[in-house]
């Protein structure tokens, strides 16, 4: 399984790249992939969420927070440099075929295993995510494309929770950062450990890789034709 650690400085392009990877895995051009990535300050809507219901647009404009929409369902989230996004692109039959509840389990076990390495006891709510002391630390969402599953989520490390509460409306869960419980840890250490824990629970060996040319081409096309368009957002 490919380990891809890549982030664009454009949060909307990062979302287009997610779909490009999924399509290339489905077409047999790319290997199954775990991607670890970080977005600049941005609000990412779930596929079926309403902007007016979920987002304080005036606050986003004032704070310079970008707005985008992903292909998976689930809630609307705030991303910044204190949040790590993780993505698993894998053949659906390996995580429960087309049973969405089963598809959440192995990645969430990976998050629990990661937190346990820091002595943190967490619980799982499906499809909500991972919780510490009833506070959400990792959200999760899922998308299926033919026989490929995309399971991806957030992991709060040192996110600006004041901005999160300002730009998002109707927040259902209290949230917590990893650094509130552990103190500072190097970003590289966090990324490597997170990838390893996800790979272990998926029973996949990881090999560091890069994007292929077709993924770049398709991501650029999806960005121009879909993800940056107001009609999509």
N, C-alpha and C positions, 0 to 999 in steps of 0.2 A: 504494500500500500504506500502510495506517495505521501510524504509529508511536505506540505507547501506552506512556507512562512512568507507571505507576501501581502503588503498593504499598499494600495494607491492612496495618494493624498486627496483624491476626489472620492467622497463617500458614495456618490451615485455610481461611479464606475465600479467600485467594490461590489455593489449589488448586481450590476450587469455581469460582472465576472463570475459570481456565484452561479447564475443560470448558464453561462457559457461552459463552465466546468461540468455541470450536470449533463448538458447535452452531449459534450464530447465523451464523457464516460458512457453514456447510453449508446453512442455510435461506435464504441470500441476504439476510439482514438486516444483516449487518456486512461490511465489506471485509476482505480478507486483511490480516493484522496481524503486526507485530513488536512484542512487548511486552518491556520492560526493567523488572525489578522486584526487590525485596529483601525477604527474610523476616526477622523477628525470630528469635532462637535457636530452632531446631526441627530435628527429625529427620524426613525425608520418605522413606517407604518406597516402593520400586517396587511396582507393582500386585500382583505375585505373590510378593513377599518375605515371610518369616515374622518377626514381631516378636521372638520368642524367639531366633532365630538371629542377628539383625542388631543388636539394640538392647540396651544396658545400661539397663534401665528404672529401676533405683534411682539411677543417676547422673543420668539425665534429671530425675527428681523432685527430687533434691538441688540441681541446678543451674538448675531452672526452665525446662528445655528441653521445648517442646511436641512432640507426636507426631502425624503426619498421614500420609496415603497418597495418592499421585497416581494418575492414570488410566493412565499409561504404564508399560511394563515397565522392566527395568534394575535397577540396584543401589540400595541405600539410601544417602542422602546427609545430610550435616549442613549446615544453612544458618545464617547469622547476618548481622549488618550488614557484615561484611567479605567477603561473597560476593554477586556479582550473578547473578541468574537471568535468562536470556534465553529467549524463546519465539518460534517462527515458526509461524504458522497460515496455511496456504497450500493451494491446490488441489493435490492429490497429483500430477496429471499434469505439473505444472511441475517436480517434483523426482524424477521417475522412477516415476510411476504408483504401483503397489503393490509396487514393488521396494524393500524396506526399506533395503538397503545403499546404493542410489542416493540415498535420501532423506536419509541422513546427510552426504553429501559436500559439498553447497554450503554448509550452515551451518558445517560444520567448516572449510571453506576460509575462511569469514568470520572465524572465530576465529584461524586462522593468520595471516591478513592483519592483523588487529588487533594481534597480538603482534609481527609484523614491524615495525609502526610504532614500536615501542620497541626495535628492534634485537634482538629475541628470536627465535631460531630454534626452531620447534616442529615436532613430527611428529604424524601422525594415526594412530590405531588405530580401526578400525571393528569393532564399535560402541562401543568404549571411550571415545574422546574425544580431546583434545589433550594432548600430553605435551611437557615441557621437561626435557631431561637425564634421560629415563626417569621423570620425576615428573609425575603428573597435575595439570593446572591447570584443565581444563574437562571435565566429564563430559557425557554426552548420552543422551537417551532419545527414544522415538517412540511415537506413537499415531495410529491411523487411524479416522476416523468417516465412513462413506460415501465421498465423493470428496474429503475434506479430510484433510490431514496436520497433526499437531502434532509439531513437532520442537523439543525444549527442552533446556536444559542449565544448568550452573553455570559460573561463572568466579571462581576464587579470587583475591581482591584483597588482603585483609588479614585473613583469617579466623583465628579462634582455633583453631589446629591442635591445641593441647593438649586443648581441650574436644572437638574432633572425635574424637581418638583415645580419649577417655574414654567417650563415649556410643555409639560405634559398635564393634561386634564384627567380627572377621574382615575387617579392611581389606586389600584385595588389592593396592592400589597405594600407593606413597609419593606424597605430595602436596607442592605448592609454591605459595606466594603470589606474585602479580605484584610486590608491593612488595619482596620479597626480592631482586629483580633490578633494580628501577627506582627505588626510593625512592617517596616519596609523590607522588601525582597527584590532582588534584581529581576527586571523584566525578562531577561533571557532565561533565567532559572525557572520562572513561572511558565513561560511558553514551552520549554523543553519538557518539564514535568507534566504539564497538562496534556501535551501530545502523547507522551508515553502512557499516561493513565487511560486516555481514550483508546489508544491502540491495544492496550492489554485487555480491556473489557470487550473490545470487538474481536479479540483473538487474531490480530493482524500484526505482522512485522512491518515496521516503518522504515522507509528509505527517503532521505531528503531529496527533493526533486525541484524542477522548475516548470513554469508554464510552457506549453507547446505553442507553436505559431498559430494553429487553428483556434486555440483558446483566446489568444490575443485578438485575432481577427474577428471572431464571433462576439467577443466582449465589446469591442469597439462598435460593431454594428448594432448590437442590442442597446448599447448606451445611446447612440444617435437616434435609433428608430423607436425606442421604447422608454428606457428608464429616465431620460432627462426631459421627456415630454410632459407637459402639464396635464394632459389627458390621463396619463398613467398615474402620476403622483396624486 
